[in-house]
């Protein structure tokens, strides 16, 4: 047995395969404190390869100040036994690990010939618990931060402001990148709960095995490694809890959430008593709630409980009037951040923006501006050449800007007069705005800042059909 613990090659290959198949980490050291067994699961937990560990001293692998901090060495030197004990430590790479361990000596004829540690990883649970505790009072946005002059966005803002007067649940739905959390924070900051916590949690970011404890909390001993810890509902008491992508919760958790909302109380995992809560729920969906219900991603009864106030945030393609103020806002933002003085955006780029469907919505526009301003000089206007190549290929008008007869000046295109260029740009822009308003001349003229007669003159001049 002693010789078997002195070097890895003496171990039978089938034993190694068996240890690698076990879903707990196993680390064994021999009588000299050298690692002789280090299975696949332990390698995954600690982020180290077997070659980093095997045949090396335990003090060279982990950042312990002394041997007293290593439970393996304490088991080896003093025969210390630890059962179901939590431990946080650092690998030599500086990675923090938290595990629940069983550590004990290996004995033959009363002599200690090695030590073994069997570990269960709770690093992710510890991190999520800390993050949920730190994410309080992070509502920094108000309605003043919502940019847009379109009728569509003004209507949504008007509805959302009404929701600040009550404590009813709110359901906000819209495509990814439309700014749902911006509205949620604005509602919280405009309400009587603004001085209390605002906690935001993306439900899709949590694995099913952890989400219940994160939301509802735990009591000590509820499961291996569980500590006395309040969940997000208790942490948000008196304030607002935003649950993003609520449709990613499984059906049983949705039922438990519904019960908590109806009874205004929660029960921690492993507890026997209910705890009263005073929390306003703002839930978000990245799709139409009726689609979520139809596809069994959202319980119908939970939908009715959450949608006391329903707010639908329109995608950017349905409020393109907001492209100009949003673009100006993001240019100003990144001018300050990058210490630039970019004055604006070239007409051909704005025309290109107006022709896009913006599947990533406002978030995509912001990233577009930020990317362009990483490629620009101190005080240049953002033009077509500042957009990343993959972005230029993505836009529908890419071909039109690379053909000789269009607005973008290619290397093979002859230079036209500025007047001819401006007329082409004006014609294209009028066509796009007219299309956005379904051929309505009066509304198009209003948006362009022209009189109806002046617009009709241009329609005749450029041969544009308004019907």
MOTA-V898616 format. One record per residue. N is the residue number from 1. RES is the residue in one letter. PHI is phi in degrees with one decimal (NA if undefined). NEAR is the number of other C-alpha atoms within 8 Angstrom. D_LAST is the distance of its C-alpha to the last C-alpha in whole Angstrom. Layout:
BEGIN
N:RES:PHI:NEAR:D_LAST  N:RES:PHI:NEAR:D_LAST
END
This chain:
BEGIN
1:X:NA:5:92  2:X:-62.0:6:93  3:X:-66.6:7:92  4:X:-68.6:9:89  5:X:-93.2:13:87  6:X:-90.2:9:88  7:X:-155.0:10:86  8:X:-64.0:10:83  9:X:-57.5:5:84  10:X:-72.9:7:87  11:X:-77.3:9:84  12:X:-68.4:7:83  13:X:-59.5:6:80  14:X:-66.6:6:79  15:X:-66.0:8:80  16:X:-63.1:10:77  17:X:-62.8:8:74  18:X:-64.0:8:75  19:X:-64.4:10:75  20:X:-70.3:10:72  21:X:-84.9:7:70  22:X:-76.8:8:71  23:X:-90.9:6:68  24:X:-133.2:9:71  25:X:-78.5:16:72  26:X:-130.7:14:75  27:X:-132.1:13:77  28:X:-122.4:12:81  29:X:-116.9:16:83  30:X:-92.8:13:87  31:X:-66.4:12:90  32:X:-93.2:7:89  33:X:84.0:11:86  34:X:-93.5:12:84  35:X:-75.1:15:81  36:X:-120.7:14:82  37:X:-134.6:10:79  38:X:-151.2:14:75  39:X:-81.2:13:73  40:X:-60.3:10:69  41:X:-64.1:12:68  42:X:-65.3:13:70  43:X:-61.8:13:69  44:X:-67.9:8:65  45:X:-62.7:9:66  46:X:-96.2:9:68  47:X:67.1:7:65  48:X:-127.5:8:68  49:X:-78.7:7:69  50:X:-59.2:9:73  51:X:-66.4:5:74  52:X:-73.8:8:73  53:X:-117.2:11:76  54:X:-60.5:12:78  55:X:68.2:8:82  56:X:-116.2:10:81  57:X:-71.1:10:82  58:X:-59.4:11:80  59:X:-74.0:8:81  60:X:-88.3:8:79  61:X:-96.2:11:76  62:X:-122.1:10:75  63:X:-89.4:11:75  64:X:-93.4:10:78  65:X:-72.9:5:80  66:X:-153.8:6:83  67:X:-64.5:9:85  68:X:-64.3:7:85  69:X:-81.8:7:81  70:X:-94.3:9:81  71:X:-68.9:10:81  72:X:-62.4:13:82  73:X:-69.4:12:85  74:X:-67.1:12:86  75:X:-67.4:14:86  76:X:-71.3:17:88  77:X:-79.1:7:91  78:X:-120.2:6:91  79:X:71.9:10:90  80:X:-67.2:12:88  81:X:-116.4:9:86  82:X:-125.6:10:82  83:X:-118.4:7:80  84:X:51.3:9:77  85:X:-110.2:9:76  86:X:-76.9:9:73  87:X:-144.6:8:73  88:X:-117.5:8:71  89:X:-151.8:10:72  90:X:-123.0:12:71  91:X:-77.8:12:71  92:X:-64.7:9:72  93:X:-82.5:5:68  94:X:86.9:7:68  95:X:-82.7:9:66  96:X:-83.3:8:66  97:X:-125.2:12:67  98:X:-126.1:12:68  99:X:-137.1:12:70  100:X:-107.6:14:72  101:X:-120.6:14:75  102:X:-111.5:12:78  103:X:-127.2:15:81  104:X:-156.7:14:85  105:X:-78.2:15:87  106:X:-101.4:10:88  107:X:-119.1:9:92  108:X:-137.4:8:95  109:X:54.0:4:98  110:X:80.8:5:98  111:X:-104.2:6:96  112:X:-80.8:12:93  113:X:-112.9:13:91  114:X:169.9:15:88  115:X:-149.6:17:85  116:X:-131.4:13:82  117:X:-127.3:13:78  118:X:-112.1:11:76  119:X:-123.6:12:73  120:X:-116.1:9:70  121:X:-80.0:10:67  122:X:-127.3:10:65  123:X:-58.4:9:64  124:X:-66.0:7:60  125:X:-62.0:8:61  126:X:-62.7:9:63  127:X:-65.5:8:60  128:X:-64.4:9:57  129:X:-64.2:9:60  130:X:-64.7:8:60  131:X:-63.8:8:56  132:X:-67.1:12:56  133:X:-75.6:9:58  134:X:-84.3:6:57  135:X:-87.7:10:53  136:X:-89.3:11:54  137:X:50.7:8:52  138:X:-103.0:8:50  139:X:-83.1:9:47  140:X:-101.3:6:46  141:X:-100.0:10:42  142:X:-127.7:13:41  143:X:-62.6:9:38  144:X:-66.4:6:38  145:X:-86.9:7:38  146:X:-89.0:8:34  147:X:-95.8:9:32  148:X:156.6:10:28  149:X:-115.2:9:26  150:X:-71.0:10:23  151:X:-61.0:6:23  152:X:-62.5:9:24  153:X:-76.2:12:27  154:X:-63.2:10:28  155:X:-66.1:8:28  156:X:-67.3:11:30  157:X:-60.8:9:32  158:X:-60.4:8:33  159:X:-66.1:9:34  160:X:-65.9:11:36  161:X:-64.2:10:38  162:X:-62.7:7:39  163:X:-70.6:12:40  164:X:-73.3:12:43  165:X:-81.8:8:45  166:X:-124.3:6:46  167:X:-113.6:7:48  168:X:-66.0:9:46  169:X:-64.6:13:45  170:X:-127.1:14:41  171:X:-115.5:14:39  172:X:-111.3:14:36  173:X:-131.6:15:34  174:X:171.3:14:32  175:X:-65.6:12:31  176:X:-58.4:8:34  177:X:90.6:10:34  178:X:-84.8:14:32  179:X:101.7:10:35  180:X:-64.4:12:36  181:X:-68.7:6:40  182:X:-58.7:11:38  183:X:-69.0:12:37  184:X:-60.8:11:41  185:X:-65.1:13:43  186:X:-64.3:12:41  187:X:-62.9:14:42  188:X:-61.5:15:45  189:X:-69.7:14:46  190:X:-91.6:10:44  191:X:-101.5:10:47  192:X:-69.7:9:50  193:X:-93.2:11:51  194:X:-60.0:11:50  195:X:-82.7:7:54  196:X:-97.7:11:54  197:X:-64.6:15:53  198:X:-117.4:17:50  199:X:-120.2:15:50  200:X:-113.7:9:48  201:X:-137.8:9:48  202:X:-81.9:10:46  203:X:-66.9:12:47  204:X:-71.4:10:46  205:X:-82.5:5:49  206:X:-106.9:8:52  207:X:-67.9:7:54  208:X:-56.4:8:54  209:X:-72.1:5:58  210:X:-113.6:9:58  211:X:-63.0:10:55  212:X:-63.1:11:57  213:X:-68.4:11:60  214:X:-67.3:12:57  215:X:-76.2:9:55  216:X:-105.8:15:58  217:X:87.6:15:61  218:X:-137.6:16:65  219:X:-112.3:13:68  220:X:-60.9:10:71  221:X:86.9:9:72  222:X:-61.5:11:69  223:X:-156.4:7:69  224:X:-57.4:7:70  225:X:87.9:10:70  226:X:-69.1:10:68  227:X:-119.7:9:69  228:X:-73.5:8:68  229:X:-146.9:8:65  230:X:-74.3:11:62  231:X:-84.7:13:59  232:X:-62.8:14:55  233:X:-61.0:13:56  234:X:-71.5:9:59  235:X:-65.9:11:58  236:X:-91.9:15:55  237:X:-54.4:12:57  238:X:86.7:11:56  239:X:-119.1:15:52  240:X:-128.0:16:49  241:X:-116.3:15:49  242:X:-96.6:13:46  243:X:-111.0:13:46  244:X:-83.0:12:43  245:X:54.8:12:42  246:X:-59.4:13:44  247:X:-73.4:9:43  248:X:-86.4:8:45  249:X:-70.5:10:48  250:X:-72.6:9:50  251:X:-60.7:9:50  252:X:-68.4:6:54  253:X:-70.7:9:53  254:X:-62.4:12:50  255:X:-65.1:10:52  256:X:-67.9:8:55  257:X:-63.8:8:52  258:X:-60.0:11:51  259:X:-63.2:9:55  260:X:-63.3:10:55  261:X:-69.0:9:52  262:X:-71.6:6:54  263:X:-92.0:6:57  264:X:54.7:10:56  265:X:-154.0:10:59  266:X:-133.1:11:60  267:X:-127.4:11:63  268:X:-63.5:13:63  269:X:-64.1:11:64  270:X:87.4:10:68  271:X:-92.4:10:68  272:X:-116.5:5:69  273:X:-123.2:5:68  274:X:-88.3:9:65  275:X:-119.5:7:64  276:X:-67.0:7:61  277:X:-133.3:11:58  278:X:-126.6:8:56  279:X:-132.2:11:53  280:X:-92.3:11:49  281:X:-98.9:12:47  282:X:-117.9:14:44  283:X:-105.5:14:42  284:X:-127.6:13:39  285:X:-133.0:15:38  286:X:-99.5:9:35  287:X:-150.9:9:34  288:X:-60.4:9:32  289:X:-59.5:10:36  290:X:-67.2:6:35  291:X:-68.6:8:35  292:X:-60.8:12:38  293:X:-67.0:11:40  294:X:-62.0:7:38  295:X:-92.1:7:40  296:X:63.3:7:43  297:X:-94.8:11:43  298:X:-140.7:14:43  299:X:-66.2:11:45  300:X:-65.3:7:43  301:X:-67.9:7:46  302:X:-67.9:11:46  303:X:-58.0:10:42  304:X:-65.8:8:43  305:X:-73.1:10:45  306:X:-81.0:13:43  307:X:-90.9:10:40  308:X:-56.8:10:41  309:X:-120.9:10:39  310:X:-113.9:9:36  311:X:-128.8:11:34  312:X:-104.2:8:31  313:X:-87.9:13:30  314:X:-72.0:11:26  315:X:-70.0:10:26  316:X:-63.1:13:25  317:X:-65.7:9:22  318:X:-100.1:7:21  319:X:-145.4:12:22  320:X:-69.3:9:21  321:X:-61.4:8:21  322:X:-86.1:12:25  323:X:-59.2:11:25  324:X:-64.5:8:26  325:X:-66.2:10:29  326:X:-66.0:10:30  327:X:-61.4:11:30  328:X:-61.6:9:32  329:X:-62.3:9:34  330:X:-71.1:11:35  331:X:-62.9:12:36  332:X:-62.5:8:38  333:X:-60.0:8:40  334:X:-83.7:12:41  335:X:-61.2:11:42  336:X:-67.0:8:45  337:X:-69.7:7:46  338:X:-98.3:6:46  339:X:56.3:7:47  340:X:-113.2:10:44  341:X:-134.9:8:42  342:X:-67.8:11:39  343:X:-78.3:7:37  344:X:168.4:8:33  345:X:-129.4:9:31  346:X:-68.9:10:29  347:X:-57.3:7:26  348:X:-67.2:11:25  349:X:-72.5:11:27  350:X:-63.2:10:25  351:X:-63.3:10:22  352:X:-64.5:12:23  353:X:-59.6:8:24  354:X:-65.9:9:21  355:X:-88.5:10:20  356:X:-83.7:9:23  357:X:-87.3:6:23  358:X:48.3:10:26  359:X:-62.6:5:28  360:X:-92.3:10:31  361:X:60.5:14:29  362:X:-61.7:11:31  363:X:-61.3:10:34  364:X:-65.8:11:33  365:X:-61.6:11:31  366:X:-61.4:10:34  367:X:-64.1:8:36  368:X:-62.7:9:34  369:X:-65.3:11:35  370:X:-60.3:11:38  371:X:-62.9:10:39  372:X:-63.9:12:37  373:X:-75.7:10:40  374:X:-79.4:6:42  375:X:-109.6:7:42  376:X:-106.1:10:41  377:X:-83.6:5:44  378:X:-52.5:7:45  379:X:-129.7:9:42  380:X:-78.2:9:39  381:X:-80.3:9:36  382:X:-69.3:13:34  383:X:-119.6:10:33  384:X:-58.6:10:31  385:X:-71.6:5:35  386:X:-82.6:10:36  387:X:-78.3:11:34  388:X:-57.4:9:37  389:X:-58.4:6:36  390:X:-65.0:6:35  391:X:-72.5:8:33  392:X:-61.1:10:31  393:X:-69.2:8:31  394:X:-73.7:7:30  395:X:-73.6:10:26  396:X:-58.9:9:23  397:X:-89.4:8:23  398:X:-56.1:11:27  399:X:-63.6:7:26  400:X:-66.7:9:24  401:X:-87.6:10:26  402:X:-114.4:10:29  403:X:-97.0:10:28  404:X:-56.6:10:29  405:X:-89.3:5:26  406:X:-105.3:10:24  407:X:-72.9:10:25  408:X:-75.0:11:28  409:X:-88.2:11:31  410:X:-85.4:8:33  411:X:-65.3:4:37  412:X:-97.1:5:36  413:X:-89.1:9:33  414:X:-74.6:6:34  415:X:-76.1:5:34  416:X:-99.6:6:31  417:X:-70.5:6:31  418:X:-62.0:6:30  419:X:-61.5:6:28  420:X:-65.1:8:26  421:X:-63.2:10:26  422:X:-63.5:8:24  423:X:-66.7:8:22  424:X:-63.5:10:21  425:X:-63.9:11:21  426:X:-63.0:8:19  427:X:-61.1:9:16  428:X:-62.9:9:16  429:X:-67.0:9:17  430:X:-60.9:8:14  431:X:-58.7:9:12  432:X:-68.1:10:14  433:X:-67.9:10:13  434:X:-62.6:13:10  435:X:-66.1:8:10  436:X:-61.1:7:13  437:X:-106.1:9:11  438:X:52.0:6:8  439:X:79.0:10:6  440:X:-75.7:9:8  441:X:-66.6:11:9  442:X:-62.1:7:13  443:X:-68.3:8:14  444:X:-62.6:12:13  445:X:-61.0:12:15  446:X:-62.3:10:17  447:X:-67.5:7:18  448:X:-83.1:7:18  449:X:74.7:6:21  450:X:-115.4:9:19  451:X:-76.4:8:18  452:X:-60.1:10:15  453:X:-65.6:6:16  454:X:-65.9:8:17  455:X:-66.3:11:14  456:X:-61.2:9:12  457:X:-61.7:8:15  458:X:-69.2:8:15  459:X:-62.4:11:11  460:X:-69.8:8:13  461:X:-60.1:7:16  462:X:-96.9:7:15  463:X:67.8:6:12  464:X:-90.7:8:9  465:X:-89.8:5:6  466:X:-91.3:8:4  467:X:-85.2:3:0
END
